[in-house]
Amino acid sequence: MYQMGEEEVEAAARVLRARKLFRYNPDQGAGPAECELFEKEWAAKLGVPHTLLVSTGTAGLICALVGLGIEPGDEVIVPGYTFMATALAPLAMGAVPVLADVDAGLGLDPQDVARKITPRTKAVIPVHMSGHVADLDGLLAVVKGRGIKVLEDACQCVGGSYKGKRVGTIGDAGAYSFNYFKIISAGEGGAFCAKDVETYQRGRIYHDTGCAFRYDANKLQIPVFGGVNYRMDELRAAVLRVQLGRLDGIIAGLRKNYTKLRERLVGAPGIEFAPVHSPDGHCGACLYLRVESRAEAQALEQEGRAKGVGLALPFDSGRHVYTNWDPLMQRRGAFHPKIDPLHITEAGRAQKYAPDMLPKTLEHLERTVTVHIGLNWTEADIERTAQALRALFKNRQTANAV
Ligand SMILES: Cc1ncc(COP(=O)(O)O)c(C=O)c1O
């Protein structure tokens, strides 16, 4: 979360004073309430017909997959670098995650997706990590004409875009997170968007215990089925509506600082930028720099810390790296083997998950260091950061030359 102020406090107070905290309130009174208004505003910003607020980004991914018609025993390709929730989401409907490599920009590698496709592949989830957009053109070319759905995981890239279109709207569906660590937030929260009404309605039925609480269930074009409760509440929706008003300003501010920092590093000895698939559309949240090895990345991180420059290492980002996805590595895809897709489906039994299964992904993660961009950086902060990075990376070149 980058910004929060009195406007959010006022929005929350408005809902509390009205005592209307539940979104499907039959006597809501005049006009649509906060959740519905957010969905309309979010859909307008995205330029899609359907969005649904849900409780978390994980819920958004699961509802979208249910909406897209993913079934037990289907295979869903996910990158080996993403928050673990992406990889586990297919298990919720009995489907099986198939892990694929990321490229040097740390997005899903379309060439490895092509290698991982089987007759059971029904969906692919490109993930836009750390505000950077995955190679969507490459991916869409690979899946074209094969009946494979594309669900964009835009949980870390809310508001980003790819060639002029907002991320999440380029594939068949998109999922977003509004948890505390995301670009806009209400503490927890999520959403999904869909291009077609069936995906939206199926996701909507699923998120609301089969629509038990919905006042307009009779308007559905498809039969109701059992679901879970992933509903959003009015309190968080009211906060998110204010946050949404801040979104483009936050991204513009981050991108401005990102661009200024990057410009000051162009051509500096030892500085190598990782490829960026959407130079005009990433969120500006971080800058990826490439190095030769894990040892070098670790040395830079330590030296940077001593000099007051914060560098992060994607390889050390815990549950974002597939080697640390214990439920897959230890083959416990559910709380009981009798409902575990890894045990009860042919696709699940065929998947071999192992820490060394994606060596390219590990290499790209080992060879990347991340500079997080500050939204409130002053010109002096940017200059100081650039100078420190130039000094750090110049030493790197000297060390490599020895
Ligand atoms: C890439 C990615 N996908 C999915 C999620 C899940 O979102 P949430 O924590 O809101 O369930 C996250 C959140 O951390 C994420 O970073």
The ligand as an SDF file (V2000), in Angstrom:
LIG
                    3D

 16 16  0  0  0  0  0  0  0  0999 V2000
    1.2340  -12.8310   -7.7220 C   0  0  0  0  0  0  0  0  0  0  0  0
    0.1910  -13.0330   -6.6520 C   0  0  0  0  0  0  0  0  0  0  0  0
   -0.8580  -13.8230   -6.9060 N   0  0  0  0  0  0  0  0  0  0  0  0
   -1.8240  -14.0090   -5.9880 C   0  0  0  0  0  0  0  0  0  0  0  0
   -1.7750  -13.4170   -4.7540 C   0  0  0  0  0  0  0  0  0  0  0  0
   -2.8400  -13.6960   -3.7560 C   0  0  0  0  0  0  0  0  0  0  0  0
   -3.4540  -12.5260   -3.2980 O   0  0  0  0  0  0  0  0  0  0  0  0
   -4.1100  -12.4440   -1.8440 P   0  0  0  0  0  0  0  0  0  0  0  0
   -2.9940  -12.4030   -0.8500 O   0  0  0  0  0  0  0  0  0  0  0  0
   -4.9010  -11.1880   -1.8770 O   0  0  0  0  0  0  0  0  0  0  0  0
   -4.9550  -13.6430   -1.6890 O   0  0  0  0  0  0  0  0  0  0  0  0
   -0.7010  -12.5800   -4.4430 C   0  0  0  0  0  0  0  0  0  0  0  0
   -0.6440  -11.9030   -3.1380 C   0  0  0  0  0  0  0  0  0  0  0  0
    0.2780  -11.8420   -2.4190 O   0  0  0  0  0  0  0  0  0  0  0  0
    0.3160  -12.3880   -5.4200 C   0  0  0  0  0  0  0  0  0  0  0  0
    1.3770  -11.6320   -5.1560 O   0  0  0  0  0  0  0  0  0  0  0  0
  1  2  1  0
  2  3  1  0
  2 15  2  0
  3  4  2  0
  4  5  1  0
  5  6  1  0
  5 12  2  0
  6  7  1  0
  7  8  1  0
  8  9  2  0
  8 10  1  0
  8 11  1  0
 12 13  1  0
 12 15  1  0
 13 14  2  0
 15 16  1  0
M  END
$$$$
